Amino acid sequence: MKTLCDFKRSDIESQIDHIIKIVSKPKFICKKCARVAKDKKYLCKAEALIGEK
Ligand SMILES: [Zn+2]
């Protein structure tokens, strides 16, 4: 599966329902792209958000 970081602008609109589920309760942030997600598998350089280490 593609990471959130891999989504291109043209992908986002068609995948928006999926993206909303991934980002609605984030626990990880990507150190490279500044995207957030509930699971580190969706990010290329995941770092746990505060309190989740
Ligand atoms: Zn990334």
mmCIF file of the protein (N, C-alpha, C, O) and its ligand, coordinates in Angstrom:
data_MODEL
# 
_entry.id   MODEL 
# 
loop_
_entity.id 
_entity.type 
_entity.pdbx_number_of_molecules 
1 polymer     1 
2 non-polymer 1 
# 
_entity_poly.entity_id                      1 
_entity_poly.type                           'polypeptide(L)' 
_entity_poly.nstd_linkage                   no 
_entity_poly.nstd_monomer                   no 
_entity_poly.pdbx_seq_one_letter_code       MKTLCDFKRSDIESQIDHIIKIVSKPKFICKKCARVAKDKKYLCKAEALIGEK 
_entity_poly.pdbx_seq_one_letter_code_can   MKTLCDFKRSDIESQIDHIIKIVSKPKFICKKCARVAKDKKYLCKAEALIGEK 
_entity_poly.pdbx_strand_id                 A 
# 
loop_
_entity_poly_seq.entity_id 
_entity_poly_seq.num 
_entity_poly_seq.mon_id 
_entity_poly_seq.hetero 
1 1  MET n 
1 2  LYS n 
1 3  THR n 
1 4  LEU n 
1 5  CYS n 
1 6  ASP n 
1 7  PHE n 
1 8  LYS n 
1 9  ARG n 
1 10 SER n 
1 11 ASP n 
1 12 ILE n 
1 13 GLU n 
1 14 SER n 
1 15 GLN n 
1 16 ILE n 
1 17 ASP n 
1 18 HIS n 
1 19 ILE n 
1 20 ILE n 
1 21 LYS n 
1 22 ILE n 
1 23 VAL n 
1 24 SER n 
1 25 LYS n 
1 26 PRO n 
1 27 LYS n 
1 28 PHE n 
1 29 ILE n 
1 30 CYS n 
1 31 LYS n 
1 32 LYS n 
1 33 CYS n 
1 34 ALA n 
1 35 ARG n 
1 36 VAL n 
1 37 ALA n 
1 38 LYS n 
1 39 ASP n 
1 40 LYS n 
1 41 LYS n 
1 42 TYR n 
1 43 LEU n 
1 44 CYS n 
1 45 LYS n 
1 46 ALA n 
1 47 GLU n 
1 48 ALA n 
1 49 LEU n 
1 50 ILE n 
1 51 GLY n 
1 52 GLU n 
1 53 LYS n 
# 
loop_
_struct_asym.id 
_struct_asym.entity_id 
A 1 
B 2 
# 
loop_
_chem_comp.id 
_chem_comp.type 
_chem_comp.mon_nstd_flag 
ALA 'L-peptide linking' y 
ARG 'L-peptide linking' y 
ASP 'L-peptide linking' y 
CYS 'L-peptide linking' y 
GLN 'L-peptide linking' y 
GLU 'L-peptide linking' y 
GLY 'peptide linking'   y 
HIS 'L-peptide linking' y 
ILE 'L-peptide linking' y 
LEU 'L-peptide linking' y 
LYS 'L-peptide linking' y 
MET 'L-peptide linking' y 
PHE 'L-peptide linking' y 
PRO 'L-peptide linking' y 
SER 'L-peptide linking' y 
THR 'L-peptide linking' y 
TYR 'L-peptide linking' y 
VAL 'L-peptide linking' y 
ZN  non-polymer         . 
# 
_pdbx_entity_nonpoly.entity_id   2 
_pdbx_entity_nonpoly.name        ? 
_pdbx_entity_nonpoly.comp_id     ZN 
# 
_pdbx_nonpoly_scheme.asym_id         B 
_pdbx_nonpoly_scheme.entity_id       2 
_pdbx_nonpoly_scheme.mon_id          ZN 
_pdbx_nonpoly_scheme.ndb_seq_num     1 
_pdbx_nonpoly_scheme.pdb_seq_num     101 
_pdbx_nonpoly_scheme.auth_seq_num    101 
_pdbx_nonpoly_scheme.pdb_mon_id      ZN 
_pdbx_nonpoly_scheme.auth_mon_id     ZN 
_pdbx_nonpoly_scheme.pdb_strand_id   A 
_pdbx_nonpoly_scheme.pdb_ins_code    . 
# 
loop_
_atom_site.group_PDB 
_atom_site.id 
_atom_site.type_symbol 
_atom_site.label_atom_id 
_atom_site.label_alt_id 
_atom_site.label_comp_id 
_atom_site.label_asym_id 
_atom_site.label_entity_id 
_atom_site.label_seq_id 
_atom_site.pdbx_PDB_ins_code 
_atom_site.Cartn_x 
_atom_site.Cartn_y 
_atom_site.Cartn_z 
_atom_site.occupancy 
_atom_site.B_iso_or_equiv 
_atom_site.pdbx_formal_charge 
_atom_site.auth_seq_id 
_atom_site.auth_comp_id 
_atom_site.auth_asym_id 
_atom_site.auth_atom_id 
_atom_site.pdbx_PDB_model_num 
ATOM   1   N  N  . MET A 1 1  ? 0.831   -1.205 0.000  1.00 0.00 ? 1   MET A N  1 
ATOM   2   C  CA . MET A 1 1  ? 0.000   0.000  0.000  1.00 0.00 ? 1   MET A CA 1 
ATOM   3   C  C  . MET A 1 1  ? 0.863   1.252  0.000  1.00 0.00 ? 1   MET A C  1 
ATOM   4   O  O  . MET A 1 1  ? 1.933   1.273  0.607  1.00 0.00 ? 1   MET A O  1 
ATOM   5   N  N  . LYS A 1 2  ? 0.412   2.265  -0.661 1.00 0.00 ? 2   LYS A N  1 
ATOM   6   C  CA . LYS A 1 2  ? 1.140   3.533  -0.693 1.00 0.00 ? 2   LYS A CA 1 
ATOM   7   C  C  . LYS A 1 2  ? 1.100   4.211  0.667  1.00 0.00 ? 2   LYS A C  1 
ATOM   8   O  O  . LYS A 1 2  ? 0.107   4.128  1.389  1.00 0.00 ? 2   LYS A O  1 
ATOM   9   N  N  . THR A 1 3  ? 2.188   4.879  1.002  1.00 0.00 ? 3   THR A N  1 
ATOM   10  C  CA . THR A 1 3  ? 2.150   5.702  2.206  1.00 0.00 ? 3   THR A CA 1 
ATOM   11  C  C  . THR A 1 3  ? 1.436   7.008  1.894  1.00 0.00 ? 3   THR A C  1 
ATOM   12  O  O  . THR A 1 3  ? 1.275   7.401  0.739  1.00 0.00 ? 3   THR A O  1 
ATOM   13  N  N  . LEU A 1 4  ? 1.020   7.659  2.960  1.00 0.00 ? 4   LEU A N  1 
ATOM   14  C  CA . LEU A 1 4  ? 0.384   8.958  2.792  1.00 0.00 ? 4   LEU A CA 1 
ATOM   15  C  C  . LEU A 1 4  ? 1.323   9.937  2.086  1.00 0.00 ? 4   LEU A C  1 
ATOM   16  O  O  . LEU A 1 4  ? 0.888   10.804 1.328  1.00 0.00 ? 4   LEU A O  1 
ATOM   17  N  N  . CYS A 1 5  ? 2.598   9.778  2.349  1.00 0.00 ? 5   CYS A N  1 
ATOM   18  C  CA . CYS A 1 5  ? 3.606   10.655 1.752  1.00 0.00 ? 5   CYS A CA 1 
ATOM   19  C  C  . CYS A 1 5  ? 3.677   10.504 0.235  1.00 0.00 ? 5   CYS A C  1 
ATOM   20  O  O  . CYS A 1 5  ? 4.111   11.416 -0.468 1.00 0.00 ? 5   CYS A O  1 
ATOM   21  N  N  . ASP A 1 6  ? 3.253   9.360  -0.256 1.00 0.00 ? 6   ASP A N  1 
ATOM   22  C  CA . ASP A 1 6  ? 3.326   9.106  -1.690 1.00 0.00 ? 6   ASP A CA 1 
ATOM   23  C  C  . ASP A 1 6  ? 2.157   9.691  -2.465 1.00 0.00 ? 6   ASP A C  1 
ATOM   24  O  O  . ASP A 1 6  ? 2.204   9.792  -3.691 1.00 0.00 ? 6   ASP A O  1 
ATOM   25  N  N  . PHE A 1 7  ? 1.104   10.076 -1.746 1.00 0.00 ? 7   PHE A N  1 
ATOM   26  C  CA . PHE A 1 7  ? -0.062  10.601 -2.458 1.00 0.00 ? 7   PHE A CA 1 
ATOM   27  C  C  . PHE A 1 7  ? 0.291   11.882 -3.188 1.00 0.00 ? 7   PHE A C  1 
ATOM   28  O  O  . PHE A 1 7  ? 0.893   12.798 -2.628 1.00 0.00 ? 7   PHE A O  1 
ATOM   29  N  N  . LYS A 1 8  ? -0.089  11.921 -4.420 1.00 0.00 ? 8   LYS A N  1 
ATOM   30  C  CA . LYS A 1 8  ? 0.067   13.142 -5.191 1.00 0.00 ? 8   LYS A CA 1 
ATOM   31  C  C  . LYS A 1 8  ? -1.233  13.932 -5.116 1.00 0.00 ? 8   LYS A C  1 
ATOM   32  O  O  . LYS A 1 8  ? -2.282  13.413 -4.737 1.00 0.00 ? 8   LYS A O  1 
ATOM   33  N  N  . ARG A 1 9  ? -1.130  15.179 -5.481 1.00 0.00 ? 9   ARG A N  1 
ATOM   34  C  CA . ARG A 1 9  ? -2.307  16.034 -5.403 1.00 0.00 ? 9   ARG A CA 1 
ATOM   35  C  C  . ARG A 1 9  ? -3.489  15.436 -6.171 1.00 0.00 ? 9   ARG A C  1 
ATOM   36  O  O  . ARG A 1 9  ? -4.635  15.527 -5.731 1.00 0.00 ? 9   ARG A O  1 
ATOM   37  N  N  . SER A 1 10 ? -3.207  14.842 -7.288 1.00 0.00 ? 10  SER A N  1 
ATOM   38  C  CA . SER A 1 10 ? -4.281  14.270 -8.094 1.00 0.00 ? 10  SER A CA 1 
ATOM   39  C  C  . SER A 1 10 ? -4.894  13.029 -7.455 1.00 0.00 ? 10  SER A C  1 
ATOM   40  O  O  . SER A 1 10 ? -6.036  12.677 -7.752 1.00 0.00 ? 10  SER A O  1 
ATOM   41  N  N  . ASP A 1 11 ? -4.128  12.351 -6.560 1.00 0.00 ? 11  ASP A N  1 
ATOM   42  C  CA . ASP A 1 11 ? -4.649  11.156 -5.884 1.00 0.00 ? 11  ASP A CA 1 
ATOM   43  C  C  . ASP A 1 11 ? -5.575  11.526 -4.733 1.00 0.00 ? 11  ASP A C  1 
ATOM   44  O  O  . ASP A 1 11 ? -6.498  10.783 -4.400 1.00 0.00 ? 11  ASP A O  1 
ATOM   45  N  N  . ILE A 1 12 ? -5.321  12.663 -4.140 1.00 0.00 ? 12  ILE A N  1 
ATOM   46  C  CA . ILE A 1 12 ? -5.968  12.988 -2.872 1.00 0.00 ? 12  ILE A CA 1 
ATOM   47  C  C  . ILE A 1 12 ? -7.491  13.042 -3.014 1.00 0.00 ? 12  ILE A C  1 
ATOM   48  O  O  . ILE A 1 12 ? -8.217  12.499 -2.182 1.00 0.00 ? 12  ILE A O  1 
ATOM   49  N  N  . GLU A 1 13 ? -7.959  13.688 -4.054 1.00 0.00 ? 13  GLU A N  1 
ATOM   50  C  CA . GLU A 1 13 ? -9.400  13.834 -4.192 1.00 0.00 ? 13  GLU A CA 1 
ATOM   51  C  C  . GLU A 1 13 ? -10.091 12.482 -4.324 1.00 0.00 ? 13  GLU A C  1 
ATOM   52  O  O  . GLU A 1 13 ? -11.145 12.263 -3.727 1.00 0.00 ? 13  GLU A O  1 
ATOM   53  N  N  . SER A 1 14 ? -9.508  11.583 -5.095 1.00 0.00 ? 14  SER A N  1 
ATOM   54  C  CA . SER A 1 14 ? -10.141 10.282 -5.300 1.00 0.00 ? 14  SER A CA 1 
ATOM   55  C  C  . SER A 1 14 ? -10.015 9.382  -4.079 1.00 0.00 ? 14  SER A C  1 
ATOM   56  O  O  . SER A 1 14 ? -10.800 8.447  -3.916 1.00 0.00 ? 14  SER A O  1 
ATOM   57  N  N  . GLN A 1 15 ? -9.037  9.653  -3.218 1.00 0.00 ? 15  GLN A N  1 
ATOM   58  C  CA . GLN A 1 15 ? -8.777  8.812  -2.045 1.00 0.00 ? 15  GLN A CA 1 
ATOM   59  C  C  . GLN A 1 15 ? -9.225  9.465  -0.746 1.00 0.00 ? 15  GLN A C  1 
ATOM   60  O  O  . GLN A 1 15 ? -8.866  8.994  0.333  1.00 0.00 ? 15  GLN A O  1 
ATOM   61  N  N  . ILE A 1 16 ? -9.996  10.534 -0.830 1.00 0.00 ? 16  ILE A N  1 
ATOM   62  C  CA . ILE A 1 16 ? -10.219 11.369 0.344  1.00 0.00 ? 16  ILE A CA 1 
ATOM   63  C  C  . ILE A 1 16 ? -10.878 10.616 1.503  1.00 0.00 ? 16  ILE A C  1 
ATOM   64  O  O  . ILE A 1 16 ? -10.537 10.867 2.659  1.00 0.00 ? 16  ILE A O  1 
ATOM   65  N  N  . ASP A 1 17 ? -11.794 9.716  1.232  1.00 0.00 ? 17  ASP A N  1 
ATOM   66  C  CA . ASP A 1 17 ? -12.438 8.973  2.320  1.00 0.00 ? 17  ASP A CA 1 
ATOM   67  C  C  . ASP A 1 17 ? -11.425 8.131  3.079  1.00 0.00 ? 17  ASP A C  1 
ATOM   68  O  O  . ASP A 1 17 ? -11.459 8.053  4.307  1.00 0.00 ? 17  ASP A O  1 
ATOM   69  N  N  . HIS A 1 18 ? -10.529 7.506  2.337  1.00 0.00 ? 18  HIS A N  1 
ATOM   70  C  CA . HIS A 1 18 ? -9.461  6.711  2.929  1.00 0.00 ? 18  HIS A CA 1 
ATOM   71  C  C  . HIS A 1 18 ? -8.512  7.604  3.737  1.00 0.00 ? 18  HIS A C  1 
ATOM   72  O  O  . HIS A 1 18 ? -8.117  7.246  4.846  1.00 0.00 ? 18  HIS A O  1 
ATOM   73  N  N  . ILE A 1 19 ? -8.157  8.739  3.193  1.00 0.00 ? 19  ILE A N  1 
ATOM   74  C  CA . ILE A 1 19 ? -7.232  9.656  3.857  1.00 0.00 ? 19  ILE A CA 1 
ATOM   75  C  C  . ILE A 1 19 ? -7.819  10.187 5.163  1.00 0.00 ? 19  ILE A C  1 
ATOM   76  O  O  . ILE A 1 19 ? -7.117  10.291 6.169  1.00 0.00 ? 19  ILE A O  1 
ATOM   77  N  N  . ILE A 1 20 ? -9.082  10.515 5.141  1.00 0.00 ? 20  ILE A N  1 
ATOM   78  C  CA . ILE A 1 20 ? -9.727  11.022 6.360  1.00 0.00 ? 20  ILE A CA 1 
ATOM   79  C  C  . ILE A 1 20 ? -9.607  10.004 7.487  1.00 0.00 ? 20  ILE A C  1 
ATOM   80  O  O  . ILE A 1 20 ? -9.345  10.380 8.630  1.00 0.00 ? 20  ILE A O  1 
ATOM   81  N  N  . LYS A 1 21 ? -9.794  8.725  7.187  1.00 0.00 ? 21  LYS A N  1 
ATOM   82  C  CA . LYS A 1 21 ? -9.676  7.680  8.210  1.00 0.00 ? 21  LYS A CA 1 
ATOM   83  C  C  . LYS A 1 21 ? -8.251  7.607  8.763  1.00 0.00 ? 21  LYS A C  1 
ATOM   84  O  O  . LYS A 1 21 ? -8.055  7.382  9.957  1.00 0.00 ? 21  LYS A O  1 
ATOM   85  N  N  . ILE A 1 22 ? -7.278  7.795  7.904  1.00 0.00 ? 22  ILE A N  1 
ATOM   86  C  CA . ILE A 1 22 ? -5.877  7.687  8.325  1.00 0.00 ? 22  ILE A CA 1 
ATOM   87  C  C  . ILE A 1 22 ? -5.452  8.858  9.205  1.00 0.00 ? 22  ILE A C  1 
ATOM   88  O  O  . ILE A 1 22 ? -4.682  8.670  10.147 1.00 0.00 ? 22  ILE A O  1 
ATOM   89  N  N  . VAL A 1 23 ? -5.937  10.053 8.917  1.00 0.00 ? 23  VAL A N  1 
ATOM   90  C  CA . VAL A 1 23 ? -5.417  11.258 9.579  1.00 0.00 ? 23  VAL A CA 1 
ATOM   91  C  C  . VAL A 1 23 ? -6.306  11.776 10.707 1.00 0.00 ? 23  VAL A C  1 
ATOM   92  O  O  . VAL A 1 23 ? -5.923  12.719 11.398 1.00 0.00 ? 23  VAL A O  1 
ATOM   93  N  N  . SER A 1 24 ? -7.472  11.190 10.909 1.00 0.00 ? 24  SER A N  1 
ATOM   94  C  CA . SER A 1 24 ? -8.418  11.801 11.847 1.00 0.00 ? 24  SER A CA 1 
ATOM   95  C  C  . SER A 1 24 ? -7.962  11.724 13.299 1.00 0.00 ? 24  SER A C  1 
ATOM   96  O  O  . SER A 1 24 ? -8.261  12.632 14.075 1.00 0.00 ? 24  SER A O  1 
ATOM   97  N  N  . LYS A 1 25 ? -7.249  10.672 13.691 1.00 0.00 ? 25  LYS A N  1 
ATOM   98  C  CA . LYS A 1 25 ? -6.711  10.587 15.060 1.00 0.00 ? 25  LYS A CA 1 
ATOM   99  C  C  . LYS A 1 25 ? -5.225  10.257 14.987 1.00 0.00 ? 25  LYS A C  1 
ATOM   100 O  O  . LYS A 1 25 ? -4.826  9.128  15.271 1.00 0.00 ? 25  LYS A O  1 
ATOM   101 N  N  . PRO A 1 26 ? -4.417  11.221 14.612 1.00 0.00 ? 26  PRO A N  1 
ATOM   102 C  CA . PRO A 1 26 ? -3.002  10.932 14.343 1.00 0.00 ? 26  PRO A CA 1 
ATOM   103 C  C  . PRO A 1 26 ? -2.210  10.574 15.584 1.00 0.00 ? 26  PRO A C  1 
ATOM   104 O  O  . PRO A 1 26 ? -2.408  11.165 16.646 1.00 0.00 ? 26  PRO A O  1 
ATOM   105 N  N  . LYS A 1 27 ? -1.318  9.613  15.455 1.00 0.00 ? 27  LYS A N  1 
ATOM   106 C  CA . LYS A 1 27 ? -0.376  9.234  16.512 1.00 0.00 ? 27  LYS A CA 1 
ATOM   107 C  C  . LYS A 1 27 ? 1.061   9.352  16.043 1.00 0.00 ? 27  LYS A C  1 
ATOM   108 O  O  . LYS A 1 27 ? 1.989   9.269  16.847 1.00 0.00 ? 27  LYS A O  1 
ATOM   109 N  N  . PHE A 1 28 ? 1.248   9.541  14.768 1.00 0.00 ? 28  PHE A N  1 
ATOM   110 C  CA . PHE A 1 28 ? 2.591   9.639  14.195 1.00 0.00 ? 28  PHE A CA 1 
ATOM   111 C  C  . PHE A 1 28 ? 2.675   10.823 13.244 1.00 0.00 ? 28  PHE A C  1 
ATOM   112 O  O  . PHE A 1 28 ? 1.692   11.209 12.611 1.00 0.00 ? 28  PHE A O  1 
ATOM   113 N  N  . ILE A 1 29 ? 3.884   11.392 13.159 1.00 0.00 ? 29  ILE A N  1 
ATOM   114 C  CA . ILE A 1 29 ? 4.137   12.453 12.195 1.00 0.00 ? 29  ILE A CA 1 
ATOM   115 C  C  . ILE A 1 29 ? 5.316   12.037 11.328 1.00 0.00 ? 29  ILE A C  1 
ATOM   116 O  O  . ILE A 1 29 ? 6.236   11.372 11.803 1.00 0.00 ? 29  ILE A O  1 
ATOM   117 N  N  . CYS A 1 30 ? 5.289   12.422 10.079 1.00 0.00 ? 30  CYS A N  1 
ATOM   118 C  CA . CYS A 1 30 ? 6.422   12.154 9.206  1.00 0.00 ? 30  CYS A CA 1 
ATOM   119 C  C  . CYS A 1 30 ? 7.433   13.284 9.338  1.00 0.00 ? 30  CYS A C  1 
ATOM   120 O  O  . CYS A 1 30 ? 7.109   14.454 9.132  1.00 0.00 ? 30  CYS A O  1 
ATOM   121 N  N  . LYS A 1 31 ? 8.653   12.920 9.683  1.00 0.00 ? 31  LYS A N  1 
ATOM   122 C  CA . LYS A 1 31 ? 9.701   13.923 9.898  1.00 0.00 ? 31  LYS A CA 1 
ATOM   123 C  C  . LYS A 1 31 ? 10.135  14.570 8.596  1.00 0.00 ? 31  LYS A C  1 
ATOM   124 O  O  . LYS A 1 31 ? 10.692  15.668 8.593  1.00 0.00 ? 31  LYS A O  1 
ATOM   125 N  N  . LYS A 1 32 ? 9.883   13.896 7.507  1.00 0.00 ? 32  LYS A N  1 
ATOM   126 C  CA . LYS A 1 32 ? 10.311  14.411 6.206  1.00 0.00 ? 32  LYS A CA 1 
ATOM   127 C  C  . LYS A 1 32 ? 9.224   15.270 5.553  1.00 0.00 ? 32  LYS A C  1 
ATOM   128 O  O  . LYS A 1 32 ? 9.517   16.301 4.948  1.00 0.00 ? 32  LYS A O  1 
ATOM   129 N  N  . CYS A 1 33 ? 7.978   14.835 5.680  1.00 0.00 ? 33  CYS A N  1 
ATOM   130 C  CA . CYS A 1 33 ? 6.897   15.462 4.913  1.00 0.00 ? 33  CYS A CA 1 
ATOM   131 C  C  . CYS A 1 33 ? 5.910   16.256 5.765  1.00 0.00 ? 33  CYS A C  1 
ATOM   132 O  O  . CYS A 1 33 ? 5.064   16.971 5.229  1.00 0.00 ? 33  CYS A O  1 
ATOM   133 N  N  . ALA A 1 34 ? 6.015   16.130 7.105  1.00 0.00 ? 34  ALA A N  1 
ATOM   134 C  CA . ALA A 1 34 ? 5.112   16.828 8.026  1.00 0.00 ? 34  ALA A CA 1 
ATOM   135 C  C  . ALA A 1 34 ? 3.667   16.383 7.882  1.00 0.00 ? 34  ALA A C  1 
ATOM   136 O  O  . ALA A 1 34 ? 2.749   17.131 8.219  1.00 0.00 ? 34  ALA A O  1 
ATOM   137 N  N  . ARG A 1 35 ? 3.459   15.179 7.386  1.00 0.00 ? 35  ARG A N  1 
ATOM   138 C  CA . ARG A 1 35 ? 2.116   14.613 7.365  1.00 0.00 ? 35  ARG A CA 1 
ATOM   139 C  C  . ARG A 1 35 ? 1.897   13.829 8.661  1.00 0.00 ? 35  ARG A C  1 
ATOM   140 O  O  . ARG A 1 35 ? 2.852   13.391 9.302  1.00 0.00 ? 35  ARG A O  1 
ATOM   141 N  N  . VAL A 1 36 ? 0.640   13.660 9.032  1.00 0.00 ? 36  VAL A N  1 
ATOM   142 C  CA . VAL A 1 36 ? 0.331   12.879 10.223 1.00 0.00 ? 36  VAL A CA 1 
ATOM   143 C  C  . VAL A 1 36 ? -0.583  11.716 9.858  1.00 0.00 ? 36  VAL A C  1 
ATOM   144 O  O  . VAL A 1 36 ? -1.318  11.760 8.872  1.00 0.00 ? 36  VAL A O  1 
ATOM   145 N  N  . ALA A 1 37 ? -0.510  10.652 10.703 1.00 0.00 ? 37  ALA A N  1 
ATOM   146 C  CA . ALA A 1 37 ? -1.332  9.479  10.463 1.00 0.00 ? 37  ALA A CA 1 
ATOM   147 C  C  . ALA A 1 37 ? -1.514  8.710  11.763 1.00 0.00 ? 37  ALA A C  1 
ATOM   148 O  O  . ALA A 1 37 ? -0.759  8.887  12.719 1.00 0.00 ? 37  ALA A O  1 
ATOM   149 N  N  . LYS A 1 38 ? -2.532  7.851  11.779 1.00 0.00 ? 38  LYS A N  1 
ATOM   150 C  CA . LYS A 1 38 ? -2.788  7.065  12.989 1.00 0.00 ? 38  LYS A CA 1 
ATOM   151 C  C  . LYS A 1 38 ? -1.835  5.876  13.105 1.00 0.00 ? 38  LYS A C  1 
ATOM   152 O  O  . LYS A 1 38 ? -1.690  5.302  14.184 1.00 0.00 ? 38  LYS A O  1 
ATOM   153 N  N  . ASP A 1 39 ? -1.194  5.508  12.014 1.00 0.00 ? 39  ASP A N  1 
ATOM   154 C  CA . ASP A 1 39 ? -0.289  4.364  12.022 1.00 0.00 ? 39  ASP A CA 1 
ATOM   155 C  C  . ASP A 1 39 ? 0.984   4.714  11.255 1.00 0.00 ? 39  ASP A C  1 
ATOM   156 O  O  . ASP A 1 39 ? 0.931   5.333  10.193 1.00 0.00 ? 39  ASP A O  1 
ATOM   157 N  N  . LYS A 1 40 ? 2.129   4.310  11.808 1.00 0.00 ? 40  LYS A N  1 
ATOM   158 C  CA . LYS A 1 40 ? 3.391   4.690  11.160 1.00 0.00 ? 40  LYS A CA 1 
ATOM   159 C  C  . LYS A 1 40 ? 3.576   4.067  9.791  1.00 0.00 ? 40  LYS A C  1 
ATOM   160 O  O  . LYS A 1 40 ? 4.395   4.534  9.000  1.00 0.00 ? 40  LYS A O  1 
ATOM   161 N  N  . LYS A 1 41 ? 2.829   3.024  9.507  1.00 0.00 ? 41  LYS A N  1 
ATOM   162 C  CA . LYS A 1 41 ? 2.988   2.387  8.191  1.00 0.00 ? 41  LYS A CA 1 
ATOM   163 C  C  . LYS A 1 41 ? 2.540   3.295  7.053  1.00 0.00 ? 41  LYS A C  1 
ATOM   164 O  O  . LYS A 1 41 ? 2.855   3.032  5.893  1.00 0.00 ? 41  LYS A O  1 
ATOM   165 N  N  . TYR A 1 42 ? 1.815   4.351  7.369  1.00 0.00 ? 42  TYR A N  1 
ATOM   166 C  CA . TYR A 1 42 ? 1.352   5.266  6.328  1.00 0.00 ? 42  TYR A CA 1 
ATOM   167 C  C  . TYR A 1 42 ? 2.338   6.383  6.030  1.00 0.00 ? 42  TYR A C  1 
ATOM   168 O  O  . TYR A 1 42 ? 2.097   7.202  5.144  1.00 0.00 ? 42  TYR A O  1 
ATOM   169 N  N  . LEU A 1 43 ? 3.458   6.425  6.769  1.00 0.00 ? 43  LEU A N  1 
ATOM   170 C  CA . LEU A 1 43 ? 4.413   7.525  6.635  1.00 0.00 ? 43  LEU A CA 1 
ATOM   171 C  C  . LEU A 1 43 ? 5.794   6.990  6.266  1.00 0.00 ? 43  LEU A C  1 
ATOM   172 O  O  . LEU A 1 43 ? 6.147   5.869  6.632  1.00 0.00 ? 43  LEU A O  1 
ATOM   173 N  N  . CYS A 1 44 ? 6.579   7.800  5.536  1.00 0.00 ? 44  CYS A N  1 
ATOM   174 C  CA . CYS A 1 44 ? 7.900   7.331  5.109  1.00 0.00 ? 44  CYS A CA 1 
ATOM   175 C  C  . CYS A 1 44 ? 8.955   7.498  6.204  1.00 0.00 ? 44  CYS A C  1 
ATOM   176 O  O  . CYS A 1 44 ? 9.880   6.691  6.292  1.00 0.00 ? 44  CYS A O  1 
ATOM   177 N  N  . LYS A 1 45 ? 8.829   8.538  7.041  1.00 0.00 ? 45  LYS A N  1 
ATOM   178 C  CA . LYS A 1 45 ? 9.779   8.764  8.137  1.00 0.00 ? 45  LYS A CA 1 
ATOM   179 C  C  . LYS A 1 45 ? 9.006   9.023  9.421  1.00 0.00 ? 45  LYS A C  1 
ATOM   180 O  O  . LYS A 1 45 ? 9.075   10.112 9.990  1.00 0.00 ? 45  LYS A O  1 
ATOM   181 N  N  . ALA A 1 46 ? 8.277   8.022  9.868  1.00 0.00 ? 46  ALA A N  1 
ATOM   182 C  CA . ALA A 1 46 ? 7.368   8.195  10.991 1.00 0.00 ? 46  ALA A CA 1 
ATOM   183 C  C  . ALA A 1 46 ? 8.097   8.464  12.294 1.00 0.00 ? 46  ALA A C  1 
ATOM   184 O  O  . ALA A 1 46 ? 9.129   7.857  12.581 1.00 0.00 ? 46  ALA A O  1 
ATOM   185 N  N  . GLU A 1 47 ? 7.549   9.381  13.080 1.00 0.00 ? 47  GLU A N  1 
ATOM   186 C  CA . GLU A 1 47 ? 8.022   9.677  14.428 1.00 0.00 ? 47  GLU A CA 1 
ATOM   187 C  C  . GLU A 1 47 ? 6.769   9.759  15.298 1.00 0.00 ? 47  GLU A C  1 
ATOM   188 O  O  . GLU A 1 47 ? 5.782   10.392 14.923 1.00 0.00 ? 47  GLU A O  1 
ATOM   189 N  N  . ALA A 1 48 ? 6.818   9.113  16.464 1.00 0.00 ? 48  ALA A N  1 
ATOM   190 C  CA . ALA A 1 48 ? 5.642   9.140  17.334 1.00 0.00 ? 48  ALA A CA 1 
ATOM   191 C  C  . ALA A 1 48 ? 5.376   10.557 17.814 1.00 0.00 ? 48  ALA A C  1 
ATOM   192 O  O  . ALA A 1 48 ? 6.303   11.300 18.135 1.00 0.00 ? 48  ALA A O  1 
ATOM   193 N  N  . LEU A 1 49 ? 4.116   10.919 17.859 1.00 0.00 ? 49  LEU A N  1 
ATOM   194 C  CA . LEU A 1 49 ? 3.744   12.202 18.442 1.00 0.00 ? 49  LEU A CA 1 
ATOM   195 C  C  . LEU A 1 49 ? 3.935   12.131 19.956 1.00 0.00 ? 49  LEU A C  1 
ATOM   196 O  O  . LEU A 1 49 ? 4.108   11.051 20.521 1.00 0.00 ? 49  LEU A O  1 
ATOM   197 N  N  . ILE A 1 50 ? 3.903   13.278 20.593 1.00 0.00 ? 50  ILE A N  1 
ATOM   198 C  CA . ILE A 1 50 ? 4.161   13.348 22.050 1.00 0.00 ? 50  ILE A CA 1 
ATOM   199 C  C  . ILE A 1 50 ? 3.267   12.385 22.818 1.00 0.00 ? 50  ILE A C  1 
ATOM   200 O  O  . ILE A 1 50 ? 2.061   12.313 22.583 1.00 0.00 ? 50  ILE A O  1 
ATOM   201 N  N  . GLY A 1 51 ? 3.870   11.658 23.724 1.00 0.00 ? 51  GLY A N  1 
ATOM   202 C  CA . GLY A 1 51 ? 3.108   10.735 24.562 1.00 0.00 ? 51  GLY A CA 1 
ATOM   203 C  C  . GLY A 1 51 ? 2.920   9.370  23.949 1.00 0.00 ? 51  GLY A C  1 
ATOM   204 O  O  . GLY A 1 51 ? 2.291   8.505  24.559 1.00 0.00 ? 51  GLY A O  1 
ATOM   205 N  N  . GLU A 1 52 ? 3.440   9.154  22.773 1.00 0.00 ? 52  GLU A N  1 
ATOM   206 C  CA . GLU A 1 52 ? 3.214   7.874  22.100 1.00 0.00 ? 52  GLU A CA 1 
ATOM   207 C  C  . GLU A 1 52 ? 4.510   7.101  21.889 1.00 0.00 ? 52  GLU A C  1 
ATOM   208 O  O  . GLU A 1 52 ? 4.544   6.188  21.065 1.00 0.00 ? 52  GLU A O  1 
ATOM   209 N  N  . LYS A 1 53 ? 5.575   7.438  22.607 1.00 0.00 ? 53  LYS A N  1 
ATOM   210 C  CA . LYS A 1 53 ? 6.837   6.739  22.421 1.00 0.00 ? 53  LYS A CA 1 
ATOM   211 C  C  . LYS A 1 53 ? 6.929   5.490  23.248 1.00 0.00 ? 53  LYS A C  1 
ATOM   212 O  O  . LYS A 1 53 ? 7.940   4.790  23.197 1.00 0.00 ? 53  LYS A O  1 
HETATM 213 ZN ZN . ZN  B 2 .  ? 6.941   11.215 4.578  1.00 0.00 2 101 ZN  A ZN 1 
# 
